[in-house]
Amino acid sequence: MPKNKNIKSVLLIGSGPIVIGQACEFDYAGSQSLRSLREDGIETILINSNPATIMTDPTMADHVYLKPLTTKSIIEILKKHPNIDAVLPTMGGQTALNLCIEADEKGIWKDFGVELIGVDIDAINITEDREKFRNLMLKIGIGMAPQATATSFLKGKEIAQEFGFPLVIRASYTLGGAGASIVYKPEDFDELLSRGLEISPIHEVMIDKALMGWKEYELELLRDKNDNVVIICAIENMDPMGIHTGDSITVAPAMTLSDKTYQKMRDMAIHMMRSIGDFAGGCNVQFAVSPDEKEEIIAIEINPRVSRSSALASKATGYPIAKIATKLAIGYNLDELDNQITKSTSALFEPTLDYVIVKIPRWNFDKFEGSDRTLGLQMKSVGEVMGIGRSFQEALHKATQSLEIKRNGLGADGKGVKDYDKIISKLTIPSWDRVFIIYDAIQLGIPLSRIHEITKIDMWFLKQYEELHILEKEIETYTIESLPKDILLEAKQKGFADRQIAHMLDCYESEVHKKRTELNINRVFKLVDTCAAEFKAMTPYYYSTFEEEIERPDGTRYVANDSIVTEKKKIVVLGSGPNRIGQGIEFDYCCVHGVLAAAECGYETIMINCNPETVSTDFDTADKLYFEPVFWEHIYDIILHEKPEGVIVQLGGQTALKLAEKLEKHGIKIIGTSFKALDLAEDRGSFSKMLQENNIPFPQFGVAETAEEALALSDELDFPLLIRPSYVLGGQGMKIVINRQELEEHVINLLKQIPGNKLLLDHYLDGAIEAEADAICDGEDVYIIGIMEHIEPCGIHSGDSNATLPPFNLGELVMQQIKDHTKNIALALNTVGLINVQFAIKDEIVYIIEANPRASRTVPFIAKAYKEPYVNYATKVMLGEKKVKDFKFNPQLEGYAIKQPVFSFEKFHNVNKNLGPEMKSTGESILFIDSLKDDEFYNLYSRRKMYLSK
């Protein structure tokens, strides 16, 4: 039992829908925390309104409330569960902390006798109120940048006059740097000051003298009730001060810090944590360090909760911060807990890394037309990737290969920028692709000193880049036949992909793979073990690298590999990579359920993914985790090593699906629906022919590959036209056009972005109702798990529509057509597993928009609404373990469930907020209503046509 015997029931507050600044890292933290509490026999009650996550799965907590995160919901839950002893708000990001403070101010915790654990209100208030925080830091002798608080416009103007520019404005009590900005020129100050005051819930901003060019660091701390403190990880931002840490490239362990300064920083962090309050749990501290010999340290902020960085630190070290922080919150001490990786040493230790990790954020600016793409103090990224390697260079390359932006790594892929002015401009104004631009600058011959002068990125990092460039130049002097083994090995150790080396040598990727296999330059897999292999690790969590051969005394040569292949039958699940608009946390939910279902069927499960924020990359979700890019070369090497029965691709969204063709080509079995069927559904031309053969109606369409062909087609099809490229995600590039000029312009732009793509032109069914169905098929029988009707009209992307389950005004005739079409399409595609079909309904006729024979965004939503484990069932069907008729389906839903999209437009000023066929939402929440007379439904329905953009 826990050390605090009084805690028998805990309420955990989740973080709600995913928005920019608060993503699925809190879903990961909350999931770990719930498991941690249940291990100790504590009853768990969860409130979270996000249906897409594994955290809100009924198996995760004893009671899951998918309710809005409001004090009204909190009171309802506390009345229903009078036995709740404590509330844990530190796992749900800023949303949970803010709700906790509001409940405290209203006296709710006091009224119900609920204790706050993991943090205390004073600590939250001190860290959120920048004036209080500053005064405390000065009192305990911790340096801060010159700063002052303004609660009015006039006061802000006075401070600016006193400090001079550049200045930093930070809004109090906000998330992901909302309302924060750097002001270089006095003429921009008024607008940015007003915005900061407006965004802060208490209308307060802190104005700092900007520490431009200083280096930025973060430390992750844990403390128990006996005041033992451990520092789990030191993270260095490659980008200097001025860019939000969520938008910075970060590296662990810290690379350019002297040991003396690091020790001083540790002492300061511990002192800060102890001074803000007497609580047991986790903490994240951020510092700025002057880029000179003095290495002066200044505190930026402290967050008394798990953070985005603690998810990263957990994955980087293998030390599960959220799990241990929860144990500390219920009264355990660090020395009483096991190291989760070794199981034989204590949790009172600081991890040691014998590898390097690099995190790169993933942005989605293309979804926000007209947005300011400059990186600054306000976070703009929608996800992130992490690369693990034996060197910074290898980890950096792996991270760039994980981004899924059609790059093969840094340079050597023919996609670099060669224009001097463009390079200088992109270095000067930090943008999303600066990680690549630095390499382009070096290739162009711009001196490192000049790059350093512009970017203020530490010379150590720039020299690492330069070494890669020198190696690339050397490789280019050889051919595939003449390339020496030592140079090929060095290129692989520095993270260059086979594809990049092929580009340098002007040959095929397969030739490079063949050559290195012949030379015995093969990937080896190493453990992420928290203790640099000083103790035996029990956790199968691996990354890959390349090593020199070792010679045994008898003259035989080998390379050490930590990943031991078992005799068991194995299944590989391909993850969904970084979160982005159009492919979010819902696919991670599906992957986790796929892994668990395969394990239930007796398979050894292998997960491949590179997203540090998710539950799928937790070290104990699958039997083996390979934290590797979802990038062909890495996957293929793992498959050659493990020799699985097959690979599941239909749970990891478009990321995994895109690799199906390569798997098929290499004779690797795809579990479930075949590549042929997946391809048929993606190729819109072939798919429409299949519909024709089955007498299933679809909007008139034509396929064009040039602007000329598109214009000729428009005469036959009539405007308005919906244009969409093949093989894209989240409606990317889709647009409704109403005349020839718009058509020509959009087609030319699309073909510039996606050369060689087949464009589909549909006659757009103006004013049609949109609906969608998800189903499980085993090749013979089809079970429709849910039919949803969109509140918005056809033409708004399904991910951006409010959708009701079950439909609210489709007649019997229409419903029957939907059921028939879904079944016929699932069978015609030979679907084995999940399928999602989208419909447009006009004049009582149901037309097919598209079909995706894979897990969809709506599957987790339907599973939560009906309380049924549909992904578990579908996986067992894919594996051939069960047939559809073997399951006893029993959906339970009184009234209606509404899927409500959530947008992050406030991060992008002056952006077009109109909705259309291209998806823009970053997350979703679920709303249960008893009847259609509900006010919320009425409001949604009355606004349904407001945002439609053509």
ZIZI-V848479 format. One record per residue. N is the residue number from 1. RES is the residue in one small letter. NEAR is the number of other C-alpha atoms within 8 Angstrom. Layout:
n=N res=RES near=NEAR
n=N res=RES near=NEAR
This chain:
n=1 res=m near=5
n=2 res=p near=10
n=3 res=k near=7
n=4 res=n near=8
n=5 res=k near=7
n=6 res=n near=5
n=7 res=i near=11
n=8 res=k near=10
n=9 res=s near=12
n=10 res=v near=14
n=11 res=l near=12
n=12 res=l near=14
n=13 res=i near=14
n=14 res=g near=17
n=15 res=s near=15
n=16 res=g near=12
n=17 res=p near=10
n=18 res=i near=13
n=19 res=v near=12
n=20 res=i near=13
n=21 res=g near=12
n=22 res=q near=14
n=23 res=a near=12
n=24 res=c near=11
n=25 res=e near=13
n=26 res=f near=18
n=27 res=d near=16
n=28 res=y near=13
n=29 res=a near=14
n=30 res=g near=14
n=31 res=s near=12
n=32 res=q near=10
n=33 res=s near=12
n=34 res=l near=12
n=35 res=r near=11
n=36 res=s near=12
n=37 res=l near=13
n=38 res=r near=11
n=39 res=e near=7
n=40 res=d near=8
n=41 res=g near=8
n=42 res=i near=11
n=43 res=e near=11
n=44 res=t near=14
n=45 res=i near=13
n=46 res=l near=13
n=47 res=i near=13
n=48 res=n near=15
n=49 res=s near=15
n=50 res=n near=13
n=51 res=p near=12
n=52 res=a near=12
n=53 res=t near=14
n=54 res=i near=12
n=55 res=m near=9
n=56 res=t near=15
n=57 res=d near=10
n=58 res=p near=10
n=59 res=t near=5
n=60 res=m near=11
n=61 res=a near=15
n=62 res=d near=9
n=63 res=h near=8
n=64 res=v near=12
n=65 res=y near=9
n=66 res=l near=12
n=67 res=k near=10
n=68 res=p near=9
n=69 res=l near=11
n=70 res=t near=7
n=71 res=t near=9
n=72 res=k near=6
n=73 res=s near=10
n=74 res=i near=9
n=75 res=i near=9
n=76 res=e near=8
n=77 res=i near=8
n=78 res=l near=10
n=79 res=k near=7
n=80 res=k near=6
n=81 res=h near=7
n=82 res=p near=7
n=83 res=n near=5
n=84 res=i near=12
n=85 res=d near=12
n=86 res=a near=12
n=87 res=v near=13
n=88 res=l near=12
n=89 res=p near=15
n=90 res=t near=13
n=91 res=m near=17
n=92 res=g near=16
n=93 res=g near=14
n=94 res=q near=10
n=95 res=t near=10
n=96 res=a near=14
n=97 res=l near=12
n=98 res=n near=9
n=99 res=l near=11
n=100 res=c near=9
n=101 res=i near=9
n=102 res=e near=9
n=103 res=a near=11
n=104 res=d near=10
n=105 res=e near=7
n=106 res=k near=6
n=107 res=g near=8
n=108 res=i near=10
n=109 res=w near=11
n=110 res=k near=8
n=111 res=d near=7
n=112 res=f near=8
n=113 res=g near=7
n=114 res=v near=11
n=115 res=e near=8
n=116 res=l near=11
n=117 res=i near=13
n=118 res=g near=17
n=119 res=v near=16
n=120 res=d near=11
n=121 res=i near=7
n=122 res=d near=8
n=123 res=a near=11
n=124 res=i near=12
n=125 res=n near=8
n=126 res=i near=11
n=127 res=t near=14
n=128 res=e near=9
n=129 res=d near=10
n=130 res=r near=11
n=131 res=e near=9
n=132 res=k near=9
n=133 res=f near=11
n=134 res=r near=9
n=135 res=n near=8
n=136 res=l near=8
n=137 res=m near=12
n=138 res=l near=10
n=139 res=k near=7
n=140 res=i near=7
n=141 res=g near=6
n=142 res=i near=10
n=143 res=g near=9
n=144 res=m near=11
n=145 res=a near=11
n=146 res=p near=6
n=147 res=q near=9
n=148 res=a near=9
n=149 res=t near=11
n=150 res=a near=12
n=151 res=t near=10
n=152 res=s near=9
n=153 res=f near=10
n=154 res=l near=6
n=155 res=k near=9
n=156 res=g near=13
n=157 res=k near=9
n=158 res=e near=8
n=159 res=i near=11
n=160 res=a near=11
n=161 res=q near=7
n=162 res=e near=6
n=163 res=f near=8
n=164 res=g near=8
n=165 res=f near=11
n=166 res=p near=10
n=167 res=l near=14
n=168 res=v near=12
n=169 res=i near=16
n=170 res=r near=12
n=171 res=a near=17
n=172 res=s near=14
n=173 res=y near=10
n=174 res=t near=12
n=175 res=l near=8
n=176 res=g near=11
n=177 res=g near=13
n=178 res=a near=12
n=179 res=g near=15
n=180 res=a near=12
n=181 res=s near=11
n=182 res=i near=12
n=183 res=v near=13
n=184 res=y near=8
n=185 res=k near=8
n=186 res=p near=8
n=187 res=e near=5
n=188 res=d near=9
n=189 res=f near=9
n=190 res=d near=9
n=191 res=e near=7
n=192 res=l near=12
n=193 res=l near=12
n=194 res=s near=9
n=195 res=r near=9
n=196 res=g near=17
n=197 res=l near=15
n=198 res=e near=8
n=199 res=i near=11
n=200 res=s near=14
n=201 res=p near=9
n=202 res=i near=6
n=203 res=h near=13
n=204 res=e near=14
n=205 res=v near=15
n=206 res=m near=14
n=207 res=i near=15
n=208 res=d near=11
n=209 res=k near=13
n=210 res=a near=11
n=211 res=l near=9
n=212 res=m near=7
n=213 res=g near=11
n=214 res=w near=12
n=215 res=k near=13
n=216 res=e near=14
n=217 res=y near=13
n=218 res=e near=11
n=219 res=l near=14
n=220 res=e near=15
n=221 res=l near=14
n=222 res=l near=14
n=223 res=r near=15
n=224 res=d near=16
n=225 res=k near=12
n=226 res=n near=5
n=227 res=d near=7
n=228 res=n near=9
n=229 res=v near=9
n=230 res=v near=10
n=231 res=i near=11
n=232 res=i near=13
n=233 res=c near=13
n=234 res=a near=12
n=235 res=i near=13
n=236 res=e near=13
n=237 res=n near=13
n=238 res=m near=13
n=239 res=d near=12
n=240 res=p near=14
n=241 res=m near=12
n=242 res=g near=11
n=243 res=i near=12
n=244 res=h near=14
n=245 res=t near=9
n=246 res=g near=11
n=247 res=d near=13
n=248 res=s near=12
n=249 res=i near=12
n=250 res=t near=13
n=251 res=v near=14
n=252 res=a near=13
n=253 res=p near=11
n=254 res=a near=10
n=255 res=m near=7
n=256 res=t near=6
n=257 res=l near=7
n=258 res=s near=6
n=259 res=d near=6
n=260 res=k near=6
n=261 res=t near=9
n=262 res=y near=9
n=263 res=q near=8
n=264 res=k near=8
n=265 res=m near=9
n=266 res=r near=10
n=267 res=d near=8
n=268 res=m near=9
n=269 res=a near=10
n=270 res=i near=10
n=271 res=h near=8
n=272 res=m near=10
n=273 res=m near=10
n=274 res=r near=8
n=275 res=s near=8
n=276 res=i near=10
n=277 res=g near=10
n=278 res=d near=8
n=279 res=f near=12
n=280 res=a near=16
n=281 res=g near=15
n=282 res=g near=15
n=283 res=c near=13
n=284 res=n near=16
n=285 res=v near=14
n=286 res=q near=12
n=287 res=f near=12
n=288 res=a near=14
n=289 res=v near=12
n=290 res=s near=10
n=291 res=p near=10
n=292 res=d near=5
n=293 res=e near=4
n=294 res=k near=6
n=295 res=e near=9
n=296 res=e near=6
n=297 res=i near=10
n=298 res=i near=11
n=299 res=a near=12
n=300 res=i near=10
n=301 res=e near=8
n=302 res=i near=11
n=303 res=n near=11
n=304 res=p near=13
n=305 res=r near=13
n=306 res=v near=18
n=307 res=s near=11
n=308 res=r near=11
n=309 res=s near=9
n=310 res=s near=12
n=311 res=a near=16
n=312 res=l near=11
n=313 res=a near=15
n=314 res=s near=11
n=315 res=k near=12
n=316 res=a near=10
n=317 res=t near=14
n=318 res=g near=12
n=319 res=y near=13
n=320 res=p near=9
n=321 res=i near=13
n=322 res=a near=14
n=323 res=k near=12
n=324 res=i near=9
n=325 res=a near=14
n=326 res=t near=13
n=327 res=k near=12
n=328 res=l near=16
n=329 res=a near=14
n=330 res=i near=12
n=331 res=g near=12
n=332 res=y near=14
n=333 res=n near=11
n=334 res=l near=12
n=335 res=d near=8
n=336 res=e near=8
n=337 res=l near=10
n=338 res=d near=10
n=339 res=n near=12
n=340 res=q near=8
n=341 res=i near=11
n=342 res=t near=12
n=343 res=k near=10
n=344 res=s near=6
n=345 res=t near=7
n=346 res=s near=12
n=347 res=a near=11
n=348 res=l near=9
n=349 res=f near=6
n=350 res=e near=8
n=351 res=p near=10
n=352 res=t near=8
n=353 res=l near=10
n=354 res=d near=6
n=355 res=y near=8
n=356 res=v near=14
n=357 res=i near=15
n=358 res=v near=15
n=359 res=k near=13
n=360 res=i near=14
n=361 res=p near=13
n=362 res=r near=13
n=363 res=w near=10
n=364 res=n near=10
n=365 res=f near=8
n=366 res=d near=5
n=367 res=k near=10
n=368 res=f near=11
n=369 res=e near=8
n=370 res=g near=7
n=371 res=s near=10
n=372 res=d near=6
n=373 res=r near=7
n=374 res=t near=8
n=375 res=l near=14
n=376 res=g near=12
n=377 res=l near=11
n=378 res=q near=14
n=379 res=m near=16
n=380 res=k near=11
n=381 res=s near=13
n=382 res=v near=16
n=383 res=g near=11
n=384 res=e near=15
n=385 res=v near=16
n=386 res=m near=15
n=387 res=g near=17
n=388 res=i near=17
n=389 res=g near=16
n=390 res=r near=11
n=391 res=s near=10
n=392 res=f near=11
n=393 res=q near=12
n=394 res=e near=14
n=395 res=a near=17
n=396 res=l near=12
n=397 res=h near=14
n=398 res=k near=16
n=399 res=a near=17
n=400 res=t near=12
n=401 res=q near=12
n=402 res=s near=16
n=403 res=l near=13
n=404 res=e near=9
n=405 res=i near=4
n=406 res=k near=4
n=407 res=r near=11
n=408 res=n near=12
n=409 res=g near=14
n=410 res=l near=11
n=411 res=g near=12
n=412 res=a near=13
n=413 res=d near=12
n=414 res=g near=6
n=415 res=k near=7
n=416 res=g near=10
n=417 res=v near=8
n=418 res=k near=7
n=419 res=d near=6
n=420 res=y near=8
n=421 res=d near=6
n=422 res=k near=8
n=423 res=i near=13
n=424 res=i near=9
n=425 res=s near=8
n=426 res=k near=11
n=427 res=l near=14
n=428 res=t near=8
n=429 res=i near=8
n=430 res=p near=10
n=431 res=s near=10
n=432 res=w near=9
n=433 res=d near=6
n=434 res=r near=10
n=435 res=v near=8
n=436 res=f near=10
n=437 res=i near=13
n=438 res=i near=12
n=439 res=y near=13
n=440 res=d near=13
n=441 res=a near=13
n=442 res=i near=13
n=443 res=q near=8
n=444 res=l near=8
n=445 res=g near=6
n=446 res=i near=9
n=447 res=p near=7
n=448 res=l near=10
n=449 res=s near=7
n=450 res=r near=8
n=451 res=i near=14
n=452 res=h near=12
n=453 res=e near=7
n=454 res=i near=8
n=455 res=t near=10
n=456 res=k near=11
n=457 res=i near=12
n=458 res=d near=10
n=459 res=m near=9
n=460 res=w near=7
n=461 res=f near=9
n=462 res=l near=12
n=463 res=k near=9
n=464 res=q near=10
n=465 res=y near=12
n=466 res=e near=10
n=467 res=e near=8
n=468 res=l near=10
n=469 res=h near=11
n=470 res=i near=8
n=471 res=l near=9
n=472 res=e near=10
n=473 res=k near=8
n=474 res=e near=8
n=475 res=i near=12
n=476 res=e near=9
n=477 res=t near=6
n=478 res=y near=10
n=479 res=t near=9
n=480 res=i near=10
n=481 res=e near=5
n=482 res=s near=6
n=483 res=l near=10
n=484 res=p near=6
n=485 res=k near=7
n=486 res=d near=6
n=487 res=i near=9
n=488 res=l near=10
n=489 res=l near=11
n=490 res=e near=8
n=491 res=a near=11
n=492 res=k near=10
n=493 res=q near=13
n=494 res=k near=11
n=495 res=g near=13
n=496 res=f near=12
n=497 res=a near=10
n=498 res=d near=11
n=499 res=r near=11
n=500 res=q near=13
n=501 res=i near=14
n=502 res=a near=13
n=503 res=h near=12
n=504 res=m near=10
n=505 res=l near=11
n=506 res=d near=7
n=507 res=c near=9
n=508 res=y near=9
n=509 res=e near=10
n=510 res=s near=7
n=511 res=e near=10
n=512 res=v near=14
n=513 res=h near=9
n=514 res=k near=8
n=515 res=k near=9
n=516 res=r near=11
n=517 res=t near=9
n=518 res=e near=7
n=519 res=l near=7
n=520 res=n near=6
n=521 res=i near=9
n=522 res=n near=7
n=523 res=r near=9
n=524 res=v near=13
n=525 res=f near=11
n=526 res=k near=11
n=527 res=l near=11
n=528 res=v near=10
n=529 res=d near=13
n=530 res=t near=12
n=531 res=c near=9
n=532 res=a near=9
n=533 res=a near=8
n=534 res=e near=5
n=535 res=f near=7
n=536 res=k near=6
n=537 res=a near=10
n=538 res=m near=7
n=539 res=t near=9
n=540 res=p near=10
n=541 res=y near=12
n=542 res=y near=13
n=543 res=y near=13
n=544 res=s near=11
n=545 res=t near=11
n=546 res=f near=11
n=547 res=e near=9
n=548 res=e near=6
n=549 res=e near=7
n=550 res=i near=8
n=551 res=e near=9
n=552 res=r near=8
n=553 res=p near=5
n=554 res=d near=5
n=555 res=g near=6
n=556 res=t near=7
n=557 res=r near=8
n=558 res=y near=8
n=559 res=v near=9
n=560 res=a near=7
n=561 res=n near=8
n=562 res=d near=8
n=563 res=s near=10
n=564 res=i near=5
n=565 res=v near=6
n=566 res=t near=4
n=567 res=e near=4
n=568 res=k near=6
n=569 res=k near=8
n=570 res=k near=13
n=571 res=i near=14
n=572 res=v near=12
n=573 res=v near=16
n=574 res=l near=15
n=575 res=g near=17
n=576 res=s near=16
n=577 res=g near=15
n=578 res=p near=14
n=579 res=n near=13
n=580 res=r near=12
n=581 res=i near=13
n=582 res=g near=12
n=583 res=q near=14
n=584 res=g near=12
n=585 res=i near=11
n=586 res=e near=14
n=587 res=f near=16
n=588 res=d near=17
n=589 res=y near=14
n=590 res=c near=13
n=591 res=c near=14
n=592 res=v near=12
n=593 res=h near=10
n=594 res=g near=13
n=595 res=v near=14
n=596 res=l near=11
n=597 res=a near=12
n=598 res=a near=15
n=599 res=a near=10
n=600 res=e near=7
n=601 res=c near=8
n=602 res=g near=6
n=603 res=y near=11
n=604 res=e near=12
n=605 res=t near=14
n=606 res=i near=14
n=607 res=m near=15
n=608 res=i near=15
n=609 res=n near=16
n=610 res=c near=16
n=611 res=n near=12
n=612 res=p near=12
n=613 res=e near=14
n=614 res=t near=13
n=615 res=v near=13
n=616 res=s near=13
n=617 res=t near=15
n=618 res=d near=9
n=619 res=f near=11
n=620 res=d near=7
n=621 res=t near=11
n=622 res=a near=12
n=623 res=d near=9
n=624 res=k near=13
n=625 res=l near=15
n=626 res=y near=11
n=627 res=f near=13
n=628 res=e near=15
n=629 res=p near=15
n=630 res=v near=16
n=631 res=f near=8
n=632 res=w near=8
n=633 res=e near=8
n=634 res=h near=10
n=635 res=i near=12
n=636 res=y near=8
n=637 res=d near=9
n=638 res=i near=8
n=639 res=i near=9
n=640 res=l near=7
n=641 res=h near=7
n=642 res=e near=8
n=643 res=k near=7
n=644 res=p near=10
n=645 res=e near=8
n=646 res=g near=11
n=647 res=v near=13
n=648 res=i near=12
n=649 res=v near=14
n=650 res=q near=13
n=651 res=l near=17
n=652 res=g near=18
n=653 res=g near=14
n=654 res=q near=10
n=655 res=t near=12
n=656 res=a near=15
n=657 res=l near=11
n=658 res=k near=7
n=659 res=l near=10
n=660 res=a near=11
n=661 res=e near=8
n=662 res=k near=8
n=663 res=l near=11
n=664 res=e near=11
n=665 res=k near=7
n=666 res=h near=6
n=667 res=g near=6
n=668 res=i near=9
n=669 res=k near=9
n=670 res=i near=14
n=671 res=i near=11
n=672 res=g near=12
n=673 res=t near=14
n=674 res=s near=10
n=675 res=f near=10
n=676 res=k near=6
n=677 res=a near=12
n=678 res=l near=13
n=679 res=d near=8
n=680 res=l near=11
n=681 res=a near=14
n=682 res=e near=10
n=683 res=d near=10
n=684 res=r near=10
n=685 res=g near=9
n=686 res=s near=9
n=687 res=f near=11
n=688 res=s near=9
n=689 res=k near=8
n=690 res=m near=9
n=691 res=l near=12
n=692 res=q near=9
n=693 res=e near=7
n=694 res=n near=7
n=695 res=n near=6
n=696 res=i near=10
n=697 res=p near=9
n=698 res=f near=9
n=699 res=p near=11
n=700 res=q near=7
n=701 res=f near=9
n=702 res=g near=9
n=703 res=v near=10
n=704 res=a near=12
n=705 res=e near=10
n=706 res=t near=9
n=707 res=a near=10
n=708 res=e near=6
n=709 res=e near=9
n=710 res=a near=15
n=711 res=l near=11
n=712 res=a near=8
n=713 res=l near=11
n=714 res=s near=11
n=715 res=d near=7
n=716 res=e near=6
n=717 res=l near=11
n=718 res=d near=8
n=719 res=f near=10
n=720 res=p near=11
n=721 res=l near=14
n=722 res=l near=12
n=723 res=i near=13
n=724 res=r near=12
n=725 res=p near=13
n=726 res=s near=11
n=727 res=y near=6
n=728 res=v near=8
n=729 res=l near=8
n=730 res=g near=11
n=731 res=g near=12
n=732 res=q near=11
n=733 res=g near=9
n=734 res=m near=11
n=735 res=k near=12
n=736 res=i near=13
n=737 res=v near=12
n=738 res=i near=10
n=739 res=n near=8
n=740 res=r near=8
n=741 res=q near=6
n=742 res=e near=9
n=743 res=l near=12
n=744 res=e near=11
n=745 res=e near=8
n=746 res=h near=9
n=747 res=v near=11
n=748 res=i near=10
n=749 res=n near=8
n=750 res=l near=11
n=751 res=l near=11
n=752 res=k near=7
n=753 res=q near=6
n=754 res=i near=7
n=755 res=p near=7
n=756 res=g near=6
n=757 res=n near=9
n=758 res=k near=9
n=759 res=l near=11
n=760 res=l near=14
n=761 res=l near=14
n=762 res=d near=12
n=763 res=h near=13
n=764 res=y near=11
n=765 res=l near=9
n=766 res=d near=7
n=767 res=g near=7
n=768 res=a near=10
n=769 res=i near=12
n=770 res=e near=13
n=771 res=a near=12
n=772 res=e near=11
n=773 res=a near=14
n=774 res=d near=15
n=775 res=a near=13
n=776 res=i near=14
n=777 res=c near=18
n=778 res=d near=13
n=779 res=g near=10
n=780 res=e near=6
n=781 res=d near=9
n=782 res=v near=13
n=783 res=y near=8
n=784 res=i near=11
n=785 res=i near=10
n=786 res=g near=10
n=787 res=i near=12
n=788 res=m near=12
n=789 res=e near=14
n=790 res=h near=13
n=791 res=i near=11
n=792 res=e near=12
n=793 res=p near=12
n=794 res=c near=12
n=795 res=g near=10
n=796 res=i near=14
n=797 res=h near=14
n=798 res=s near=7
n=799 res=g near=11
n=800 res=d near=11
n=801 res=s near=13
n=802 res=n near=12
n=803 res=a near=11
n=804 res=t near=14
n=805 res=l near=13
n=806 res=p near=10
n=807 res=p near=9
n=808 res=f near=8
n=809 res=n near=4
n=810 res=l near=7
n=811 res=g near=6
n=812 res=e near=6
n=813 res=l near=7
n=814 res=v near=12
n=815 res=m near=9
n=816 res=q near=8
n=817 res=q near=10
n=818 res=i near=11
n=819 res=k near=9
n=820 res=d near=8
n=821 res=h near=9
n=822 res=t near=12
n=823 res=k near=9
n=824 res=n near=9
n=825 res=i near=10
n=826 res=a near=14
n=827 res=l near=13
n=828 res=a near=8
n=829 res=l near=11
n=830 res=n near=10
n=831 res=t near=17
n=832 res=v near=12
n=833 res=g near=15
n=834 res=l near=14
n=835 res=i near=16
n=836 res=n near=14
n=837 res=v near=13
n=838 res=q near=12
n=839 res=f near=13
n=840 res=a near=14
n=841 res=i near=13
n=842 res=k near=11
n=843 res=d near=4
n=844 res=e near=7
n=845 res=i near=8
n=846 res=v near=12
n=847 res=y near=12
n=848 res=i near=13
n=849 res=i near=10
n=850 res=e near=8
n=851 res=a near=11
n=852 res=n near=12
n=853 res=p near=16
n=854 res=r near=11
n=855 res=a near=15
n=856 res=s near=12
n=857 res=r near=11
n=858 res=t near=8
n=859 res=v near=12
n=860 res=p near=13
n=861 res=f near=12
n=862 res=i near=11
n=863 res=a near=11
n=864 res=k near=12
n=865 res=a near=9
n=866 res=y near=9
n=867 res=k near=10
n=868 res=e near=9
n=869 res=p near=7
n=870 res=y near=9
n=871 res=v near=10
n=872 res=n near=11
n=873 res=y near=10
n=874 res=a near=12
n=875 res=t near=12
n=876 res=k near=13
n=877 res=v near=16
n=878 res=m near=13
n=879 res=l near=10
n=880 res=g near=7
n=881 res=e near=8
n=882 res=k near=8
n=883 res=k near=9
n=884 res=v near=12
n=885 res=k near=6
n=886 res=d near=6
n=887 res=f near=7
n=888 res=k near=5
n=889 res=f near=5
n=890 res=n near=5
n=891 res=p near=7
n=892 res=q near=7
n=893 res=l near=9
n=894 res=e near=5
n=895 res=g near=8
n=896 res=y near=12
n=897 res=a near=13
n=898 res=i near=12
n=899 res=k near=13
n=900 res=q near=11
n=901 res=p near=13
n=902 res=v near=12
n=903 res=f near=9
n=904 res=s near=10
n=905 res=f near=8
n=906 res=e near=5
n=907 res=k near=10
n=908 res=f near=10
n=909 res=h near=8
n=910 res=n near=6
n=911 res=v near=10
n=912 res=n near=7
n=913 res=k near=6
n=914 res=n near=7
n=915 res=l near=13
n=916 res=g near=14
n=917 res=p near=11
n=918 res=e near=14
n=919 res=m near=17
n=920 res=k near=12
n=921 res=s near=13
n=922 res=t near=16
n=923 res=g near=11
n=924 res=e near=14
n=925 res=s near=13
n=926 res=i near=14
n=927 res=l near=12
n=928 res=f near=8
n=929 res=i near=11
n=930 res=d near=8
n=931 res=s near=7
n=932 res=l near=8
n=933 res=k near=6
n=934 res=d near=9
n=935 res=d near=6
n=936 res=e near=6
n=937 res=f near=10
n=938 res=y near=10
n=939 res=n near=8
n=940 res=l near=10
n=941 res=y near=9
n=942 res=s near=7
n=943 res=r near=7
n=944 res=r near=10
n=945 res=k near=8
n=946 res=m near=5
n=947 res=y near=9
n=948 res=l near=10
n=949 res=s near=6
n=950 res=k near=7
